[in-house]
Amino acid sequence: MALAEASLDQLSSLLECTICLDTYHHPKHLKCGHTYCQHCLDDLATFKEDGSAEIPCPFKCSTKTRLGPHETVSTLNTAYVVNNIVNTLSNVKESNPKCQQSKKCKRIVSCSCATCGAKICEKCQNIHSCINKSFINVTFNDKLQPLCKEHNSPGRYVCIDCHNKFTCVYCKNRSHKNHEMKSIAEFGEEARKWFQCFIGSFEETKLVLEKLTKEYHESLKSFKCSREAFVLELKIRKLKRIEDYLKKLNTEEENLLLSFDQKMKEFESKIFSSGLTNNTRMQEFSKYMEEFNSKCDFELVAEKLEIKRKLCIYLPYQELSPVIICILNTIMNKMA
């Protein structure tokens, strides 16, 4: 089992691109026979005015691979054997490779020796012992990198004139040659700076909002207290108004009762002064009324003058009420 794992590790190391130090991805053959990842060769292309390009081999071969004005690295021969082996392996590396100069060094690889192919970090370049050593800077495969739809190559640039369209090295040096370009790294750095400014502004806004929220709650609490005090004041005013109105009603009631009592006293005084309250006189009048009722018609006619005289004695006209006077006048008119 250990032997099998060792063999797989050795095979995996043979399937690593010496530029990106990762497992081959779309491996392509240069004319010199060396094999590299397609996107790694895209970065090595040197373009001419007519749009054609040359790709020098990183291992300093004398043979240069030329591309026509409409050709890309994807048109180069694919290393099918390498590609098939890579596809059958299940233990493809997922992490960035570590420096091979020393077992103690755990730093990430940043370059590859063009002579021996050793993968080393920036710190170990000075102690590398290879004769005629020369180093190739390496990059790692970014699986999230967008692709150019026209050339199926990694979109490493953004065309400002084409509304931030992702472009590859071929677009940059051909159809977008005179356009304003920015690398994705530059764009990313600008986005980070903008985001940091936004975060700073957001934090300031957040502090302002927190302050305003605190002031709002304090004001709301103050308003609630003020409203409760105002409601209490209204109740006090209402009770005061009710009390004042009751006092006024009581005063009016007392005045009306006094006036009524005064009128009643005046009426009693008038009754007493008229003599109608004299029991003897009233008794005599009652007795005469009985006699009057017992008389026949002939007697009433014969004694008409006497009856008038006695009525005037018992009930003087000026002391009678208008109703009684009206009744007496009616009786006397009938007797006339």
Buried (B, 14 or more C-beta within 10 A) or exposed (E): EEEEEEEEEEEBBEBBBBBBBBBBBBBBBBBBEBBBBBBBBBBBBEBEEEBBBEBBBBBEBEEBBEBEBEBBBBEBEBBEEBBEBBEEEEEEBEEEBBBBBEEEBEBBBBBBBBBEBBBBBBEBBEEBEBEEBEBBEBBEBEEEEBEBEEBEBBBBBBBBEBEEBBBBBBBBBBBBEEBEBBEBEEBEEEEEEEEEEEEEEEEEEEEEEEEEEEEEEEEEEEEEEEEEEEEEEEEEEEEEEEEEEEEEEEEEEEEEEEEEEEEEEEEEEEEEEBEBEEEEBEEBBEEBEEEBEEEEEEEEEEBEEEBBEBBEEBBEEEBBEEEEBEEBEEEEEEEE
